[in-house]
Each structure stands twice: as C-alpha cells, then as structure tokens.
Amino acid sequence: MSKKVERSNTFTETVFELEAVPDPQTELADKNSPVSEHQNETSSPPYTVFYQWERYFLVGFASYLAVFSSISVPIYLPALPDIETEFNITTEKINLTVVTYTIFQGLGPAFWCPISDRFGRRIVYMCCTIVYIAACVGLALAPSYGALLGLRALQAAGMAATVAIGSGVIGDITTRQERGGFVGIFSGFTLVGSAVGPIIGGALTSSFGTWRSIFWFLVIACGVSFVLLIVAYPETARFIVGNGSIKPRWFFAQSPIMILRGMFNSAMKQKTYSTREEAKEKGLLADTVKVSMISTFRIVCYKDVAMVLIPIGLHYTAWFMVITAQSTLLKEEYNFSVMNVGVSYLANGAGSLIGSLVSGRILDAIYKIHANRYKAEWEENYPGTPVNMEEFDIQQARLSPAKYISTLVIATIIIFGWTIQYHVHYMVPIIMTGLISFGSVFFISIGQCLLIDLFPGEGSTASAGLNVVRCLLCAIGLAVVDRMIKSLGCGGTFTLMAGILVLSWSCIFIEQKKGQKWDKERRDKKKASKQV
C-alpha cells in the first residue's frame, strides 16, 4: 500500500512504494485519458494530468527557449573580428560586449523569475521572447558600438530568464523521484547551444558576408518559438492550474490548445472544479507564493543554498573559460582555420548532450536507492506510521555523486591545459573539452535538481539565484582568462582553476553535513511566520 505525505505547499506527492507501486505519472501515460477513468472523487488527484509525451514536449520546448540564452554568446564569437573592423574598435572593447552580455544574463532572471512565481510561466515567457526579438532586430541594424553594447545587455536581460523559468516548469510537472531525468534533459539541451553556436555563427557570417545575418537568424528562430508559445504552450504553475486540470483565471494564461483539450476531453471535464476553493480543499491547488524583486537575492543568501551555488558557479566558470579560450588557443597553437575551430566545438556539444541524458537517469536511480533505504529504516523504527518525507535527507541523495563528477572535470581541465601548452596532438585537448562538458552538465544538473527540491513552488526564483551566481562568476572568469594564460601559461591557468574547484569541495561536504538542518530551520521559520 503506498503512503502519501503532505507537502508544505499544499499538494500531495506519492512517495512510496518506489519499487512496488507504479509512478502515477507512468500510469497516466498508459491510460486513454490524462486522469484515470477509474479514479473516484474521494481518491487523491494525480500529480499532473499531462501525458508522459506531453511532459517531454513541455520540457523540450522550455529547453528550446532556453537555448536562445546559451547560444547568444558563442554564435557571436566567430564574428568578433568583423565587428571590430567595421566599428574600428579595439579587441578589449569588443570583448566587453561578451562580458556585458554575461553580466546581464545573470541579473535578468532576478527580475523576471519572481514575476513567474507570482503570475505564471506563460506570460513571462511571452514577455521574454518579445524583448529578445526586439533586441535582435536592433542588433541587426546597430549603427554604432554604443548601440551594440546596450542592445547586447537588453538581449541578455530579455532571454536569460528562460533557463530559470524552465526549472520552474519542471518543478510544476514532476515529482522528486523522476525529476532528475527531466532536469538532465533540460540542462543538456539548453547548454548544447554553447557548442553549436560557433558553427552556426561562422556559417552564417561566411555565407551572407555580414555578421548582421546572425541576429536576423535569431529573430526568425525566436519568432517561430513565439508563435508556438502563444498557440500550444499551456500554463503549468501549480498555484494557477494545479495539476493542469484547473482553468486559469487570466486570459493570458490560457493557451488555445488547452481550451480545446478541456472542451473535447471528457476526462478533463470530470476533474474540473467549480471553484478554486474547492480545488484547494482537494489538495490540488498550491498556495500562491509571495515573491518580490529581492526574492532571488534572498534565496542566494541562505546558508545551505550558498553551499550549493558556489561550487556550481565555479565549475560553470571553469568550463566556459575552457571553451572561450579554445578558439584562440587552437588557432594560435595548431593553426586552425575558422571552420576547423567551429568543428572542434562538436566535442563540447556531444559531451553536453550525453551528460544531460546520463545525469538524469543516474540522479533518478540514486534518489530511489536513498528513498528506499529511508523507507526501510522508517518502517523498522516506526512500524505502521506514514513515512514523513520532511525527515528525508534530500541533500545527501542529490549530492552523493558530486565529488566523483567534479574529479572528472578537474582531471580533464588539467590535461586540456598542459596538452595544449606542450603541443600534444590536437585531438587530445578536443576530446578533453567533450569530457569537461559532460562533467560540467552533470554537475550543474545535480545542483539545479536540488534547488527545485528545496523550493517547491519557487523553482524559477531558486534557479534564478543559480543563474546570478554562475553568470557573474563566469563574467569574471572570461574577463581575466586571456591575461591569466599570458601570465601563467595555458597549463598553469587551468591547473589553478582545477585547484579552485578542489577547494569548492568543502562547500559540498558542509552542505551534506548541515544542509538538512539549515533547510529544516528555514521551513520552520516560514511556517511560524504564516501562523503569526
């Protein structure tokens, strides 16, 4: 018999039996309707009414939107020499446009994501794509360096939030035991843009003879996504639509495809509640989260969150320092052409893709192992009582593979640096970039998954905190990587970064030891404030 535990955000998650009882979402995927026809009114509603394939569509489309944030830097890199020549500026000034984008890429979600956790995902997605498209049109027509710099900031601020909002979508439609797989897919496909960007940018610039074609390409690609977003992407925020069966109150949260689905699908009609109060009584509708523009920075300042964000930000920074320096190093040390440099990034893309798929499966498997062990211990100590998941050590379950993945990243970064410095065959450092990407995507997925677990209902805001830390650290790393290589050499630079990553392990160990205690203190304080 499965046991259920009430979550603090008013909806119920099925926790056990993880092995004996089929996951409710898997059952939904096998039925002829999103909600089982055999489910009566007294039974608990399913966590989500979306079919399995629909959830993959939601996460896949969220990944597609997030790609525009990750691709906008690398797609632009092959065109930097042409832009430098056209505007008659120095290399340092043109690099400033990259650093500016990275800074606003970190700060943008701090504005958008609290709005997402208050008014829903759909409206913020629409606003972000409109701002991004407008910025890309401006960049394609930019008459001066000043306009280019300002519009790059607007472009970053507009679309960067899609990465964090995608995490919120995953939190809306998945339970803990399956979340790792979806987070892995989302993280990997999002970061693939970093790999294919240079290839696309180089091909567009070469084919059309102008760097402005890059931004027209982004306008068209994002415009298509905007149309699909309006027509087919439903609202998923649980405080608005519950498990997906509640009709949103606001017109901008209603997608045409969900209106048609509710009209023609009898199973959806069976679970449509007459009032939102009735839905809340059934435990279907989550409480509205009170958020503000400082919510992101508040989350970053929590002790347990900081212990997660610091190592993730440093690993992300080291990874981007590698792939940013890669083009210059291969050109200078191995005489690579622009086309060959672009092709070399395929290893990075392959590593990101494989890392996303593998990390998700491993994270889900590790969660099941820890959860089943916890269940056995609970039943031994408290026989006949419901399993209390508030006592489950989610920090240990999520972070247990972190040090092994970090070791892979550290070793491959060192090899990358020294093989280039000693002119070892170019295939060795290129292969290392693939392994670095694999490990980095895996490591980021670990932290992203844990943050969604720690802040149910605030997944977008929590992920925005991750975005702020990693992008600001990355901006610092990209600003100094060239000077570091000139001063320390390629081997010395990346050995130093590897040493910094080793030091970040202390944060992981502290989180594993004290994270659960800090999380409980925060939740108790939040409950006490609600009672006042």
HELIX and SHEET records of a PDB file:
HELIX    1   1 PRO A   24  ASP A   30  1                                   7    
HELIX    2   2 GLN A   52  ILE A   71  1                                  20    
HELIX    3   3 PRO A   74  ALA A   79  5                                   6    
HELIX    4   4 LEU A   80  PHE A   87  1                                   8    
HELIX    5   5 THR A   91  PHE A  119  1                                  29    
HELIX    6   6 ARG A  121  ALA A  140  1                                  20    
HELIX    7   7 TYR A  145  MET A  159  1                                  15    
HELIX    8   8 ALA A  161  ILE A  173  1                                  13    
HELIX    9   9 ARG A  176  PHE A  208  1                                  33    
HELIX   10  10 ARG A  212  ALA A  232  1                                  21    
HELIX   11  11 ARG A  238  VAL A  241  1                                   4    
HELIX   12  12 PHE A  251  ALA A  253  5                                   3    
HELIX   13  13 PRO A  256  PHE A  264  1                                   9    
HELIX   14  14 SER A  266  GLN A  270  1                                   5    
HELIX   15  15 ARG A  276  GLU A  281  1                                   6    
HELIX   16  16 SER A  295  VAL A  300  1                                   6    
HELIX   17  17 LYS A  303  TYR A  334  1                                  32    
HELIX   18  18 VAL A  338  SER A  344  1                                   7    
HELIX   19  19 LEU A  346  ASN A  381  1                                  36    
HELIX   20  20 MET A  389  GLU A  391  5                                   3    
HELIX   21  21 ILE A  394  LEU A  399  1                                   6    
HELIX   22  22 ALA A  402  GLN A  421  1                                  20    
HELIX   23  23 MET A  427  LEU A  454  1                                  28    
HELIX   24  24 GLY A  459  LEU A  503  1                                  45    
HELIX   25  25 TRP A  505  GLN A  531  1                                  27    
SHEET    1   A 2 LYS A   3  GLU A   6  0                                        
SHEET    2   A 2 THR A  12  PHE A  16 -1                                        
END                                                                             
